[in-house]
């Protein structure tokens, strides 16, 4: 390997997990920091049955409102997606609003989605307020 290709490899951004999330608190126009998030996967045999969900990983949003890395759960380490599987991210927002001295209608928010391709990246942004939220598939 040449010195220029080693330098490029050393400065390359670290690979991001195949599933990421981001929370923006729309009441203050800033990222929601310190929100605990849990990533769950549903059984391939019964992808819509809640009792089949298993914890795959957990994380907490950073100063930018993002879970920079997932850890723990059943698949500690590298997160491997399963073709056609359904996943869900549970955002523990009540704790966040309590720290902010605000009320919320939602103790938590859950966003479920299906993985269509294992080589794709799935980004789940959450636009959050105490009395409402919205989400979409990000990039």
C-alpha positions in Angstrom: 0.0 0.0 0.0 1.4 3.4 -0.9 1.8 6.1 1.6 -1.0 8.2 0.0 -3.5 5.3 0.1 -2.6 4.7 3.8 -3.1 8.3 4.6 -6.5 8.2 2.8 -7.5 5.1 4.8 -6.4 6.7 8.0 -8.6 9.8 7.4 -11.6 8.0 6.0 -14.7 8.4 8.1 -15.6 5.4 10.2 -18.4 3.2 8.7 -21.8 4.0 10.2 -24.2 1.4 11.4 -26.8 0.1 8.9 -29.6 1.7 11.1 -29.2 5.2 12.5 -31.6 7.6 14.1 -31.7 11.3 14.9 -34.1 13.4 17.1 -34.8 17.1 16.7 -36.8 18.7 19.4 -39.0 21.1 17.4 -40.2 23.0 20.4 -36.7 24.4 20.9 -35.3 23.9 17.4 -32.3 21.8 18.7 -31.3 18.2 18.8 -32.7 16.1 21.7 -29.7 14.9 23.7 -29.6 12.0 26.2 -32.6 10.1 24.8 -32.3 6.4 25.4 -33.2 4.4 22.3 -33.7 0.6 21.9 -33.5 -1.2 18.5 -35.7 -4.3 18.3 -36.1 -6.9 15.6 -39.2 -9.0 15.0 -39.1 -12.7 14.2 -39.0 -13.5 10.5 -41.8 -16.0 11.1 -44.2 -13.5 12.6 -42.9 -10.0 11.7 -45.9 -8.1 13.1 -46.4 -10.0 16.3 -45.2 -7.8 19.2 -44.3 -10.8 21.4 -41.6 -11.9 18.9 -39.6 -8.6 19.2 -36.2 -9.0 20.7 -33.7 -6.3 21.7 -30.9 -6.1 19.2 -29.1 -3.0 20.5 -29.3 0.1 22.6 -28.0 3.6 22.4 -28.3 7.2 23.7 -28.5 10.3 21.6 -25.5 12.5 21.6 -25.2 16.3 21.5 -26.2 16.2 17.9 -29.4 14.2 18.7 -27.9 11.1 17.0 -27.2 7.6 18.2 -23.6 7.5 17.0 -23.1 3.8 17.8 -25.4 1.0 19.0 -24.3 -1.4 21.7 -25.4 -4.3 23.9 -28.4 -6.4 23.3 -28.4 -9.7 21.6 -26.1 -8.7 18.7 -23.4 -6.9 20.6 -20.8 -5.6 18.2 -21.6 -5.3 14.5 -25.3 -4.9 13.6 -26.3 -7.4 10.8 -29.5 -6.7 9.0 -31.9 -9.5 7.9 -33.6 -9.3 4.5 -37.3 -8.6 4.9 -37.2 -8.4 8.7 -39.2 -5.8 10.6 -37.4 -3.6 13.1 -38.5 -1.0 15.6 -36.8 1.8 17.4 -38.2 2.8 20.8 -37.4 6.4 21.8 -37.8 7.0 25.6 -38.9 10.6 25.3 -40.7 11.1 28.6 -37.4 11.1 30.5 -36.0 13.7 28.0 -39.0 16.1 28.5 -38.8 15.7 32.3 -35.1 16.7 32.2 -36.1 19.7 30.1 -38.8 20.7 32.5 -41.5 20.2 29.9 -44.6 18.0 29.7 -45.3 15.4 27.1 -48.3 13.3 26.0 -46.0 10.5 25.0 -44.0 8.3 27.5 -42.2 6.8 24.5 -42.4 6.8 20.7 -42.0 3.6 18.6 -41.2 3.7 14.9 -41.5 0.3 13.1 -40.0 -0.3 9.6 -39.1 -3.1 7.3 -35.6 -3.8 5.8 -36.0 -4.3 2.1 -32.3 -4.6 1.3 -29.5 -5.6 3.6 -27.0 -3.5 1.7 -29.0 -0.3 2.2 -28.7 2.3 5.0 -31.8 3.0 7.1 -32.0 6.4 8.9 -35.0 7.1 11.1 -35.3 10.8 12.0 -37.8 11.8 14.7 -39.2 15.4 14.7 -40.4 15.6 18.3 -42.6 18.0 20.4 -44.4 17.4 23.7 -47.7 17.0 22.0 -46.8 15.5 18.6 -44.1 13.9 16.5 -43.4 12.9 12.9 -40.9 10.7 11.2 -39.8 9.7 7.7 -37.1 7.6 6.1 -34.0 9.7 6.0 -30.8 9.3 4.1 
